[in-house]
Amino acid sequence: MAAVFLTISSLALIEPVVLLEEAKPDPGDYHPEPEWYFLFLFQLLRWKIFSGELGQFLGATAIPAAFMLLLAALPFIDRGPERNIFKRPIALLSWTVVMIGILVLTVSAIINREFLD
C-alpha cells in the first residue's frame, strides 16, 4: 500500500498537471435540452398554466406521478378474469390515454425546438 502511494506521489511530482484555459461563464450558443425520454415533461412545463411555483410542482411532480400511479394501479383496479386486453376496457382506455398524451407532448416538443423562452 505504501509502495503504491509513493509511486503515485512521485509520478505526480515528476509530471505536473498542465492547466488548461480558464473556464468561461458564458457558454456561447449552448442550449441545454432534456433527453428524449423527458421531453414530454419538459413540454408540459412550457404550458402557461404551469407557470409559477405551484404550477411547476403540479406539472413536474404531481401530474406525472398521478399518471404513473394510475398505470401501476391498473392491475388492482381492473381485476377481471379475462386476459384479452380488448375485453378489459378500463385498462385499455387508461393505458391508451396516458400513452397518447406522452406521445403528443413528445412530438410537440420535438417540433417546437425553442427550448429557451
C-alpha distance (Angstrom), angle and dihedral (degrees) to the residues before:
residue distance angle dihedral
M1 . . .
A2 3.78 . .
A3 3.80 90.5 .
V4 3.80 91.5 55.0
F5 3.80 90.8 48.2
L6 3.81 92.5 49.1
T7 3.81 91.9 46.6
I8 3.79 93.6 51.4
S9 3.81 92.2 43.4
S10 3.80 92.9 50.1
L11 3.81 91.5 47.6
A12 3.81 89.5 51.0
L13 3.81 90.8 51.8
I14 3.81 94.5 45.7
E15 3.82 96.9 46.3
P16 3.82 109.4 33.9
V17 3.78 121.7 -157.8
V18 3.79 114.7 -95.3
L19 3.79 111.1 -132.1
L20 3.77 115.8 -135.0
E21 3.78 125.8 -147.0
E22 3.77 118.4 -58.5
A23 3.80 118.3 -88.6
K24 3.79 115.1 -100.7
P25 3.81 119.6 -138.7
D26 3.83 91.9 -147.9
P27 3.81 109.5 74.2
G28 3.81 92.7 -163.3
D29 3.77 114.0 -143.1
Y30 3.81 96.5 -9.0
H31 3.81 112.8 132.1
P32 3.80 114.5 -172.6
E33 3.79 114.3 -133.8
P34 3.79 130.7 -178.1
E35 3.78 120.5 -115.6
W36 3.80 116.8 -90.8
Y37 3.80 93.7 -99.5
F38 3.83 91.0 59.6
L39 3.80 97.0 44.8
F40 3.81 93.7 99.0
L41 3.81 91.1 56.2
F42 3.79 91.4 46.8
Q43 3.80 90.9 50.2
L44 3.80 90.1 48.4
L45 3.81 89.5 55.8
R46 3.81 91.9 51.1
W47 3.80 91.7 66.1
K48 3.81 112.6 103.2
I49 3.81 92.0 -127.4
F50 3.81 88.7 67.5
S51 3.80 96.7 54.2
G52 3.78 119.4 120.3
E53 3.78 129.0 37.3
L54 3.79 97.5 -68.1
G55 3.79 91.9 44.7
Q56 3.79 92.0 50.6
F57 3.79 90.6 49.4
L58 3.79 90.7 50.5
G59 3.80 94.6 44.5
A60 3.79 97.9 42.5
T61 3.79 101.8 34.9
A62 3.80 119.2 7.6
I63 3.81 102.6 45.3
P64 3.84 96.6 42.7
A65 3.81 89.6 45.4
A66 3.81 90.5 51.2
F67 3.81 91.2 51.8
M68 3.81 92.3 47.1
L69 3.81 90.7 48.1
L70 3.79 88.9 50.3
L71 3.80 90.6 53.7
A72 3.81 91.7 45.6
A73 3.82 91.9 48.5
L74 3.80 95.6 48.9
P75 3.82 94.9 93.6
F76 3.81 89.2 54.6
I77 3.82 96.3 42.7
D78 3.79 97.9 47.6
R79 3.81 102.5 43.8
G80 3.78 99.4 159.1
P81 3.80 119.2 143.0
E82 3.80 91.8 -125.1
R83 3.82 113.8 105.7
N84 3.80 97.5 -168.1
I85 3.81 108.5 101.1
F86 3.80 92.1 -147.3
K87 3.81 89.8 60.9
R88 3.82 91.7 53.2
P89 3.81 103.7 71.8
I90 3.83 97.6 174.1
A91 3.78 93.7 55.3
L92 3.79 93.8 41.4
L93 3.80 94.6 47.7
S94 3.82 94.4 45.5
W95 3.79 93.5 48.3
T96 3.81 92.1 45.1
V97 3.81 93.6 50.5
V98 3.81 93.3 49.8
M99 3.82 94.3 45.3
I100 3.81 94.5 46.1
G101 3.81 89.6 49.1
I102 3.80 91.8 51.4
L103 3.80 91.6 45.8
V104 3.82 94.7 48.5
L105 3.80 92.8 47.6
T106 3.81 92.5 46.9
V107 3.80 93.7 49.0
S108 3.81 92.1 46.9
A109 3.81 89.8 50.4
I110 3.81 90.5 51.5
I111 3.80 92.2 48.0
N112 3.83 93.3 47.2
R113 3.79 100.5 51.1
E114 3.82 93.1 171.1
F115 3.78 93.1 113.5
L116 3.78 95.3 162.2
D117 3.79 112.0 63.5
